[in-house]
């Protein structure tokens, strides 16, 4: 009876700390046009549909922004203060933060062949600002960028610190020579969210409630878009969604049998 109670306690404790995928979405519109609002609305409708299917996903804000943080109407702006943008993103990342979740920073606005983003400046500076905000908050972050010529001026991830590389990944809406149409990214996000909510083997083939870069890339490839070639991460085993709950961080010690490596959902049963 004592062993049965211990086993039931472990089952309950494990279920309390189950590794569910958690996602928060921050939409940042940097071009003051109806197109930007329309793409934000499309993404947020995808979020609501996934929530109804049981996915732990929520929007944490939709804002008009420039490199000074919140967008202001300016006639002449000679100051490029990307630090204000980083500070704003960093503060937003703190909203409703949960251990092991992923923040999607969805930027929406015009991009240019020279590697600049409308009202934000150089893509390289924006990448570094988001990466720094992620490191400040120890926050796994996916930058989903909607802009024309999406990879123009994008530096290598190796230019980031090791911690920033560990936390940041990127999806671009187009390559450096191609415009990006409106009304596409929110739909693709919806496919991603739906697949996670439905525990689809297409996005999580081994069913471990953890989606690494290789799995995410394969799912993007299967979606029929070029996003597989426009997805960037520091390694193919980098975790993009899920897999960092408290339960997965506690080492399993087997006191009854030879110590071994165990899967994340392993439940040690006491020996009678």
C-alpha positions in Angstrom: 0.0 0.0 0.0 2.9 2.3 0.8 4.4 1.8 -2.6 1.0 2.3 -4.3 0.5 5.7 -2.5 4.1 6.7 -3.5 3.4 5.8 -7.1 0.1 7.7 -7.2 1.8 10.7 -5.7 4.5 10.7 -8.4 1.7 10.4 -11.1 0.0 13.5 -9.6 3.2 15.4 -9.2 4.2 14.7 -12.8 0.8 15.7 -14.1 1.0 19.0 -12.2 4.2 19.8 -14.0 3.3 18.4 -17.4 5.1 20.1 -20.3 2.4 21.8 -22.3 3.4 24.1 -25.1 2.9 27.8 -24.1 3.1 30.6 -26.6 2.6 34.4 -26.3 2.4 36.7 -29.3 3.4 40.3 -29.5 2.5 42.1 -32.7 4.5 45.2 -33.6 3.3 47.3 -36.6 6.0 49.7 -37.9 4.2 51.0 -41.0 1.1 53.1 -40.3 -1.2 51.5 -42.9 -4.3 49.4 -42.9 -2.3 46.5 -44.3 -0.4 46.2 -41.1 -3.5 46.2 -39.0 -5.1 43.6 -41.3 -2.2 41.2 -40.8 -2.2 41.7 -37.1 -6.0 40.9 -37.1 -5.4 37.8 -39.1 -2.7 36.5 -36.7 -4.9 37.2 -33.7 -7.9 35.3 -35.2 -5.5 32.4 -35.7 -4.6 32.6 -32.0 -8.2 32.6 -30.9 -9.0 29.5 -33.1 -6.0 27.7 -31.5 -7.1 28.7 -28.0 -10.5 27.2 -28.7 -8.7 24.0 -29.6 -7.0 24.0 -26.2 -3.6 25.5 -27.0 -2.0 27.6 -24.3 -1.5 30.6 -26.5 -2.4 34.3 -25.9 -1.8 37.7 -27.5 0.1 40.1 -25.2 -0.3 43.2 -27.3 -0.6 44.8 -30.7 1.2 48.1 -31.0 2.3 50.7 -33.5 6.1 51.1 -33.0 9.2 52.8 -34.3 12.8 52.8 -33.1 11.8 55.1 -30.3 9.3 52.6 -28.9 5.7 53.6 -29.3 5.1 55.2 -32.7 4.7 59.0 -32.7 3.7 61.2 -35.7 7.0 62.9 -36.7 7.8 65.1 -39.6 11.6 65.0 -39.2 13.4 62.4 -37.2 17.2 62.6 -37.1 17.6 60.4 -34.1 18.0 56.6 -34.4 17.4 55.3 -30.9 17.1 51.6 -31.3 17.7 51.1 -27.6 14.3 52.5 -26.9 12.8 49.9 -29.1 14.8 47.2 -27.3 13.6 48.5 -23.9 10.0 48.5 -25.2 10.2 44.9 -26.5 11.9 43.8 -23.3 9.1 45.2 -21.1 6.4 43.5 -23.3 8.2 40.2 -22.9 7.5 40.3 -19.2 3.7 40.4 -19.7 2.1 37.1 -18.5 5.5 35.3 -18.8 5.5 31.6 -17.9 8.5 29.2 -17.5 9.4 27.5 -20.7 7.1 29.5 -23.0 7.9 31.0 -26.3 7.3 34.6 -27.3 6.6 35.3 -31.0 7.5 38.9 -31.9 5.5 39.5 -35.1 6.8 42.6 -36.8 4.7 44.0 -39.7 5.7 46.8 -42.1 7.6 47.9 -45.1 11.1 46.5 -45.8 13.7 47.7 -48.4 16.4 46.1 -50.5 19.1 48.1 -48.6 18.3 46.1 -45.5 16.2 48.6 -43.7 12.8 48.4 -42.0 10.4 51.3 -42.2 10.5 53.4 -39.0 12.9 51.0 -37.4 16.2 51.3 -39.2 18.6 48.6 -40.1 17.4 45.0 -39.9 20.6 44.1 -38.3 20.0 46.5 -35.4 16.4 45.2 -35.0 17.7 41.6 -34.9 20.2 42.5 -32.2 17.6 44.5 -30.2 15.2 41.6 -30.1 18.0 39.2 -29.3 19.2 41.4 -26.5 15.6 41.7 -25.1 15.4 37.9 -25.2 18.6 37.5 -23.3 17.6 40.1 -20.7 14.5 38.1 -19.9 15.9 34.6 -20.5 13.0 34.3 -23.0 12.8 31.9 -25.8 11.8 34.1 -28.8 10.8 33.6 -32.4 11.0 36.7 -34.5 8.4 36.4 -37.2 9.1 39.1 -39.7 6.6 40.3 -42.3 8.3 42.8 -44.7 9.4 42.9 -48.3 13.0 41.7 -49.0 12.8 40.0 -45.7 16.4 38.8 -45.4 18.2 41.8 -46.9 20.8 43.1 -44.5 20.3 40.3 -42.1 23.5 39.4 -40.2 24.5 35.9 -39.4 23.3 34.4 -36.1 27.0 33.9 -35.2 27.2 37.6 -34.7 25.0 37.2 -31.6 26.1 36.1 -28.2 25.9 32.4 -27.3 22.9 33.1 -25.0 21.1 35.1 -27.7 21.7 32.3 -30.2 20.3 29.8 -27.8 17.1 31.8 -27.3 16.4 33.4 -30.7 15.0 32.0 -33.9 13.6 33.8 -37.0 11.0 33.3 -39.8 11.2 35.8 -42.6 8.4 36.4 -45.1 10.6 36.6 -48.2 14.2 36.5 -49.3 16.4 39.5 -50.0 15.2 40.0 -53.6 11.4 39.3 -53.2 8.5 41.5 -52.0 6.1 40.0 -49.4 2.4 40.0 -50.0 -0.1 40.9 -47.2 -2.5 38.4 -45.7 -0.1 35.4 -45.8 1.9 35.2 -42.6 -1.2 35.2 -40.3 -2.6 32.2 -42.2 0.7 30.3 -42.0 0.9 31.1 -38.3 -2.6 29.6 -38.0 -1.4 26.3 -39.6 1.4 26.2 -37.0 -0.8 26.9 -34.1 -3.5 24.5 -35.2 -0.9 21.7 -35.7 0.5 22.2 -32.2 -3.0 22.4 -30.7 -4.0 19.1 -32.4 -0.8 17.3 -31.4 -0.1 16.7 -35.1 2.7 14.3 -35.9 3.5 16.7 -38.8 5.0 19.2 -36.4 5.9 16.9 -33.4 6.6 13.5 -35.0 8.0 11.9 -31.8 5.1 13.3 -29.7 7.5 14.6 -27.0 5.6 17.9 -26.6 8.7 19.7 -27.8 9.3 21.1 -31.3 12.9 21.6 -32.3 14.2 23.6 -35.2 14.5 20.5 -37.5 10.9 19.5 -36.8 9.6 23.1 -37.3 11.6 23.5 -40.6 10.1 20.2 -41.9 6.6 21.4 -41.0 7.2 24.7 -42.8 8.4 22.8 -45.8 5.3 20.6 -45.8 3.1 23.8 -45.8 4.0 24.4 -49.4 5.7 27.7 -48.8 9.4 28.7 -49.0 9.5 29.3 -45.2 11.6 26.3 -44.6 14.4 28.2 -46.4 13.6 31.4 -44.6 13.7 29.9 -41.1 16.8 30.5 -39.1 18.0 29.0 -35.8 21.4 28.4 -34.3 21.1 24.6 -34.6 18.7 22.0 -35.8 18.1 20.7 -32.3 17.3 24.1 -30.9 14.0 24.0 -29.1 11.5 26.4 -30.7 8.3 25.5 -28.7 7.8 23.5 -25.5 10.1 21.3 -23.6 11.4 23.6 -20.8 9.0 23.0 -18.0 10.1 22.4 -14.4 9.5 18.6 -14.8 12.0 18.4 -17.7 14.6 20.3 -15.8 14.6 17.9 -12.7 17.2 15.1 -13.2 15.7 11.6 -12.8 17.6 9.5 -10.3 16.9 5.7 -10.3 17.8 4.4 -6.9 16.5 0.8 -7.6 18.2 0.1 -10.9 21.3 1.1 -12.8 21.2 4.8 -13.7 20.4 5.5 -17.4 19.1 8.2 -19.8 15.4 8.6 -19.6 12.8 10.2 -21.9 11.1 13.4 -20.8 7.8 11.6 -19.9 9.5 8.8 -18.0 7.8 7.9 -14.6 10.0 6.0 -12.2 8.0 3.2 -10.5 9.2 1.9 -7.2 10.4 -1.7 -7.1 8.4 -4.0 -4.7 
